């Protein structure tokens, strides 16, 4: 029979994962949260929050137990990251000059609004950017819609598809596993400056978690893994999402907006359906702005 301490540590492991799974920065605010705040954040009852709080403070008594002095010092000495331009002026203007490694980008909107086309544009931008060493791009395809030939059409030239890792995703637990796989690849030294998830929560995934609390924990797990890949591994993470009905808000907005440095709403123009509209709803680098573009056989044009 497990002791109280073993049960508490098991609870800690089930909520946050191992100490080396990218949750260290997420632990810092939890360590300073009250029991009521923990119950709200993790969607657990009060008594369980009290046990969790005790386990958290027993396992990590100091900030330095989570983040070493060397890691704290390194935060102030990281080299500046260069943006990766797309080459499409209106999209670069929308993004403040291009995609930035180490940040997360959420593209959300109704079906057919141009989200996946923008993801193709991002993939080519990172494949063509002069990083100084050969890099690869990881793609998690949960919509089952990735088309290599469309990537070639966007490029207008041959594309080295061996530099694109594509994994087809079948369920939300599978997505959690695939995010863990990508993280492991990066830790083993794979140079993957861009991860694309298309999409993070397709309608078919909604059936995987019928219990509200369980579903909330799943969403938190997904968002924290995405955040950790961008922050701990320094990769750019672009994920697509659906709209919350007819509102200009992403599905599960309270969770996925929290892990997004940038959120862009895409839609078709009401007067001209051939024109796509992208509006920056949240940005860590620039003011809210709106641009228009077209999607043709050769890709995206202003």
N, C-alpha and C positions, 0 to 999 in steps of 0.2 A: 504494500500500500504506500502510495506516495506521501511524503511529508508535506507540511504546509509550504515550506520554501520551494520544494520541487514543483508543487502545483502552481505557485506564483510565477516561477520561472517559465513553466510551460505556457501560462497565460501570456507572459511577456513575449515569448517566442511566437505564439499564434497571432498576436496582434501586430508585432513589429518585425518579425523575422530575426535572423541571426545578426550579430553585431557588425558583420562585414557584408551585409546585403544592401547597403546604400541608404540605411535609415538613420544614420548618425545625426544628420542635421535635423531630421524630423523629431529626434528625441529631445533636442534642446528646448523647444517650446513646451513639449509635454512635461518635461522635468519641472517646469515652472508653473504648470497649470494646477488649479485646485481640483478636488475630487468631482465637484459639480461640472467643471469645465471638461474634465476627462470623460465623464459620462456622456456629455453632449457631443464632444468631438468624435468619440469612438462608438456612439450609439449603444451603450451598455448600461445596465441598471446600476443604481448607486452602490450597493454592496460589492458588486464586481469591480466598479471603479475604485473603491477603497482598497481592495486587494491588489489591483493593478498598480495603484499609486505607491503602495508599500513596496511592491516588488521592484518598481522602477527606481525608487530611491535607495533600495538596498543594493541593487545591481550597479547603479551608477550614482555614486555618492557625490562626485564632483564633475564639473564640466570637462575636466581633463581626462576623465574616464571615457568620455565619448569621443572627443577630438584632441589629438595630441598637441603639445606646444609647437612641434614642427609644422603640423598642418595649419594651425592658426597663423603662424608666421608666414607661411607660404601664400596665404590669402592676399597679403599686401604686396607680394612680389611676383604675381602672375603676369606674364607678358601680355600686352594688349592683343586682343583678337581682331583679326581683320574680317570685314563683312564679305560675304560672297554675293556679288551682284548677279541678277538674273539675265541682264542684257535687254530686258523689256522695260523701257523708261517709266511707264506708268506703274508697273509693279514695284520697281525699285523705289520710286517715289513713295508708294504706299508703305513700304517697309523701312523707310529711312535710309536707303542705300543698298539694301539687300539683306540676306539672311545672316544672322550672327551666331557662330558656334557657341554652345553653352547656354542657349536660350530655347524656350519652347514656343511653338507657333500652333495655334488652333484655328483651323479653317472650318467654319460651320455654315450650313445653309440647306435649303431643300435639294432633293435630287435634281441633277442636271444643271446645277448652278455654277459649275466650273471648278469645284474643289479638287477633283482628281487631276484635272488638267494643270492646275497650279502645282500639284504635287509632282507631276512629271517635269514641269519646269524647274522645280527645286532640285530634283535628282540630277538633271543634266547640268545645272549650275555647279553643283558640287563635284561632279565627275570631271568637268572642264576646268575647275579652279586650280591654279598652280600652288598646291600645298607644299611642294618641295619633296614629296615622296608619293608613292602610289597609294591611293586611298580607295576604299570601297564604300558602297552605300547599302544600307539594310532596309528592306521593305517588308512590312507585315501586312498582308492582304486579307482582311476579314470580309471585304465586300465581294471577293472572288472576281475582281474586274481588272486586275493588272494585265496590261497588254504590251509586251515588248515592242511590237510593231508600231504602237502609238508613240513610244519613246523615240524610236528611230525617226518617225515623221516629225516630231518636235525638233529633233536635232538637224534634220535635213541632210544627214550624213551618217555613215556607219557609226555604231556605238558598241564599245566593248562591253557586252552584256555579262561577261565573266566578272566584272567589277560590281555587279548588282546582285546582292543576296536577296532572294524573294522567298518568303515563307507564307504559305496559305494557312489562315487561322480559321478554326471551326467553332469556337466557343469562348466565352469570357475566361474560364479557367485556363484554356489553351493560350489565350493572349497573355495571361500572367506568366505562364511558363516560357513563352517566346520572348517576352521582355527580359526574363531572367537569363535566357540563352544569349541574347544580344549583349547583356551586361557582362556575362562570363567571357564572351569573345573579346570585348574591349579590354577587360582586365588581363587577358592573356597576351595582349599586345596588338590585336587587330586594329588597324587605322580606319575607323569608321566615323567620319565627321558628321554624317547625317543618318538619322533614323526616320523613316516615314511609316506611319500607322494609318491605314485607310480601310475602315474607320475604327475609331476607338470603341464605339458602342452602336453597332448596326442594330436595326429593329429585331433581328433574329436572336440577339444576345439577351434581350429583355426577359426572355423566358427562363434564363438560367438561374435567376435568384428570385424566388417568389416571396420569401420572407424579407420584410423591409430592412431589418437590422443587418441581415446577411448581405443583402444587396449593397447597403451603404458601406459595409466593410470592404466589399469587393471593389467598389468605386474608389475608395480611399487607397486601397492597395495599388490599383492601376495608376492613379494619379501620382502617388509617391514614387513608384518605380519609374515613371516618365520623368518626374522631377529629378530623381537621383541620376538617371542617365545623362541629363543635360548638365547638372551641377557637378557630380562626382567624376564623370567621364569627359566633360567638356564638349559633348556632341550637341549639334542642333537637332532638336526633335520636332518634327512636323506631324501633327495628327489631325485627321478630319473628323467631323462630328455632324450630327443632324440638328436641325432647328427644333426648338421647343414649340411644336405646333406652328402657328402662323406668326409667332413673336420673333423679333430679331435677337433671340437668345439661344445659346447652345443647349442641347439636351443635357440634363444633369448639370446645369450651369453652376450651381453652388460648389460642386467638386472640381470640375474641369477648368473653370475660370480661375480657380485658386492656383492651379499649377501652370497656368499659361502666362508667359511674359507678353505675348501678343495674341489677340483674338480678332479674327477677320470674318465678317459676315458676307457671304456671297449670295447673289440672287440674279434673276434675269430682269432686265428692264421691262416695266409694265407696258410702255409704248412701243418698244422694239425688242421682241424676244431674242433677236440675234445678238443683242448686246448684253454682256454680263456686267454686273456692278459688284464691286468689292469695297466694303467699308471697314475701316479700322475701328473696332469698338473698344479695344484695349491695347495700349502700346507702352513699352518700357523705354522707347527711344524718340517717339515723335508724337505730334498732336493727332487727334482724330481727323481722318480724312477719307475721301471717297474717290475712287477712280473707276473708269469704264474700259472694258477691253472686249475683244472678239476672239472666239475660238474657231480656227479654221483647220483645213487639212494639214497645214504646216505648223500648227501650234497656236500660241497666243500672240496677238498683235494689239496695238493700242487702237 
